[in-house]
Amino acid sequence: MRKKNVVENWVIEAKNLTKVYKMGEVEVCALCGISIKIARGEVVAIMGPSGSGKSTLMNIIGCLDQATTGEYVLDGERVSVLEDDQLANIRNRKVGFVFQTFNLLPRATALANVELPMRYAGIRQGRKEQARTVLESVGLGDRIHHRPSELSGGQQQRVAIARALINEPAIILADEPTGNLDSKSGEEIMNILISLNKERGTTLIIVTHAPEVASRAQRIIHLRDGLIEEDK
């Protein structure tokens, strides 16, 4: 459930989103008119069976793709009218990604992986110091010079979380963040994500099929057949 007394300061406003894929002469509706609002500082889980549209919705929320029709406003910016290069800029500034497969550069150290979004943003001053501070905040201060192959799965996911935080994004979008982890490591990662929400007010959106992960959210949105089946 959404926390009481949350100020209705929407970081995400999406209205009548559709996504239609053309397969030859056949049109497939992955999203069929979805409207959602997410308040700044909320923790929201998105669930649904395979083919429900949750991955498509995640890609649109994360500015990885554009809706076919509909309006999408992210942190006050109308994303639905942007060109590809503008979309990439918004994605780097406003969205922090945490993926199931970590998506770390294998030959780069933890420090270099976390610095990467700052490099893309053209930030030159203080990169290493800021990356070090964020790594320390997720408990990896003694692993900053280790490469992914020298880290456990849980540690790699901590690096990914630090990378997601480095540009102080409007939202963190976590796609099955515990999917490749054992239960203990998965619990630790969820504790870190929830702590970030409580301590920093970070808006957290988790796409998951795991009920135990979704139960940590304040609100769960269930999708089915490209529509919202339940939002509570």
C-alpha positions in Angstrom: 0.0 0.0 0.0 1.1 3.6 -0.6 2.4 5.3 2.5 0.0 7.7 4.1 0.7 11.4 3.9 2.7 11.1 0.7 2.6 14.4 -1.0 1.2 13.9 -4.5 4.3 15.0 -6.3 4.4 12.8 -9.3 7.7 11.7 -10.7 6.0 9.6 -13.3 2.7 10.4 -15.1 1.7 8.1 -17.9 -1.7 8.4 -19.7 -3.2 6.0 -22.2 0.1 4.4 -23.2 -0.1 1.9 -26.1 2.7 0.0 -27.7 1.9 -1.8 -31.0 4.3 -4.1 -32.8 3.8 -4.9 -36.5 4.6 -8.5 -37.5 4.0 -8.5 -41.2 0.4 -7.6 -41.7 -0.5 -8.5 -38.1 -0.4 -5.9 -35.3 0.3 -7.0 -31.7 -0.8 -4.8 -28.9 1.8 -5.1 -26.1 0.3 -2.2 -24.1 -3.3 -1.4 -24.7 -3.9 1.9 -23.0 -2.2 2.1 -19.6 -2.4 5.1 -17.3 -0.2 5.2 -14.1 1.1 7.8 -11.7 4.0 7.2 -9.3 4.8 9.6 -6.5 8.3 10.8 -5.8 9.7 8.6 -3.1 7.4 5.6 -3.7 8.4 2.0 -3.9 6.3 0.3 -6.6 6.4 -3.3 -7.9 5.2 -4.2 -11.4 4.1 -7.8 -11.8 2.5 -9.9 -14.4 2.8 -13.2 -16.3 4.9 -13.6 -19.5 3.4 -11.5 -22.2 1.6 -9.2 -19.8 3.4 -6.1 -21.0 5.6 -5.5 -18.0 8.9 -5.5 -19.9 7.4 -3.2 -22.5 6.2 -0.8 -19.8 9.6 -1.0 -18.1 11.3 -0.1 -21.4 9.0 2.9 -21.8 9.3 4.1 -18.2 13.1 3.7 -18.5 13.3 5.7 -21.8 14.6 2.7 -23.6 11.7 2.8 -26.0 8.8 5.1 -27.0 5.1 4.4 -26.7 3.1 4.2 -30.0 0.6 6.6 -28.5 -0.1 8.2 -25.2 1.6 10.8 -22.9 4.6 10.1 -20.6 6.0 12.7 -18.3 9.2 11.8 -16.3 10.2 14.2 -13.5 8.4 17.1 -15.2 9.7 16.4 -18.8 7.5 15.2 -21.6 9.4 12.2 -22.7 6.8 11.1 -25.2 7.7 13.9 -27.6 11.5 13.5 -27.5 13.9 12.4 -30.3 16.3 9.5 -29.8 19.3 11.6 -28.8 17.2 13.6 -26.3 15.8 10.3 -25.0 19.3 9.0 -24.4 20.2 12.2 -22.5 17.1 11.9 -20.3 17.8 8.2 -19.7 21.4 9.0 -18.5 20.3 11.8 -16.2 16.9 10.7 -14.8 17.0 6.8 -14.7 19.3 4.5 -12.8 19.1 0.9 -14.0 19.6 -2.3 -12.0 19.4 -5.4 -14.2 19.1 -9.1 -13.4 22.3 -9.8 -15.2 24.2 -6.9 -13.6 25.5 -5.6 -17.1 28.9 -4.7 -15.8 32.0 -4.2 -18.0 34.0 -7.3 -17.3 37.5 -5.8 -17.7 36.7 -2.6 -15.7 37.0 -2.3 -11.9 34.1 -1.7 -9.7 35.2 2.0 -9.5 35.4 2.3 -13.3 32.0 0.7 -13.8 30.3 3.1 -11.4 32.0 6.1 -13.0 30.6 5.2 -16.4 27.3 7.2 -16.3 29.3 10.2 -15.2 31.6 9.8 -18.3 28.5 9.6 -20.5 27.2 12.8 -18.9 30.4 14.6 -19.6 31.3 15.0 -15.9 35.1 15.2 -15.4 35.6 16.7 -11.9 35.4 14.5 -8.9 34.3 11.3 -10.7 36.5 8.9 -8.8 35.8 10.4 -5.4 32.1 10.3 -5.9 32.2 6.8 -7.3 34.2 5.7 -4.2 31.7 7.3 -1.9 28.7 5.6 -3.5 30.5 2.2 -3.5 31.2 2.7 0.2 27.5 3.4 0.8 26.6 0.0 -0.6 29.3 -1.8 1.5 32.0 -2.2 -1.1 34.6 0.3 0.0 37.2 -2.5 0.2 36.3 -3.8 -3.3 36.6 -0.7 -5.5 39.6 -2.1 -7.5 38.1 -5.6 -8.1 36.8 -6.6 -11.5 33.4 -8.4 -11.8 35.0 -11.8 -12.1 36.6 -11.2 -8.6 33.2 -10.4 -7.0 30.3 -12.6 -5.9 26.9 -12.2 -7.6 25.6 -10.1 -4.6 28.7 -7.9 -4.8 28.3 -7.4 -8.5 24.7 -6.3 -8.0 25.9 -3.8 -5.3 28.2 -2.3 -7.9 25.2 -2.1 -10.3 23.2 -0.3 -7.6 26.1 2.1 -7.0 26.3 2.8 -10.8 22.5 3.4 -10.8 22.8 6.0 -8.1 25.9 7.9 -9.3 24.0 10.6 -11.3 21.3 11.0 -8.6 18.5 9.9 -10.9 14.8 10.7 -10.5 14.0 7.0 -10.4 15.8 3.6 -10.0 14.3 1.0 -12.3 15.2 -2.5 -11.1 14.5 -5.4 -13.5 14.4 -8.7 -11.5 17.2 -7.4 -9.3 17.4 -10.7 -7.3 16.8 -13.1 -10.2 20.4 -14.3 -10.4 21.1 -14.4 -6.7 20.7 -17.0 -3.9 18.1 -16.2 -1.3 20.5 -14.7 1.2 22.1 -12.4 -1.4 18.7 -11.5 -2.8 17.5 -10.4 0.7 20.6 -8.3 1.2 20.1 -6.6 -2.2 16.4 -5.8 -1.4 17.5 -4.4 2.0 19.9 -2.1 0.3 17.3 -0.9 -2.2 14.7 -0.3 0.5 17.2 1.5 2.7 18.1 3.8 -0.2 14.4 4.7 -0.5 14.1 5.4 3.2 17.4 7.3 3.6 17.5 9.2 0.3 13.9 9.2 -0.8 14.8 7.4 -4.0 11.8 6.5 -6.1 12.1 2.7 -6.7 10.3 0.8 -9.4 10.8 -3.0 -9.3 9.8 -5.3 -12.2 9.5 -8.8 -10.8 7.7 -12.1 -10.8 8.7 -12.9 -7.2 6.0 -12.3 -4.6 8.5 -12.0 -1.8 10.3 -9.2 -3.7 7.0 -7.4 -4.6 5.9 -7.7 -1.0 8.6 -5.1 0.0 6.9 -2.5 -2.2 4.4 0.1 -1.0 2.2 -0.6 -4.0 1.9 -3.5 -6.5 0.7 -3.0 -10.1 -0.5 -6.2 -11.8 -0.5 -6.3 -15.6 -2.3 -8.8 -17.8 -2.7 -8.7 -21.6 -1.3 -5.2 -21.9 -3.7 -3.7 -19.3 -3.6 -3.0 -15.6 -5.5 -5.8 -13.9 -4.9 -4.5 -10.4 -3.2 -1.5 -8.7 -3.1 -1.5 -4.9 
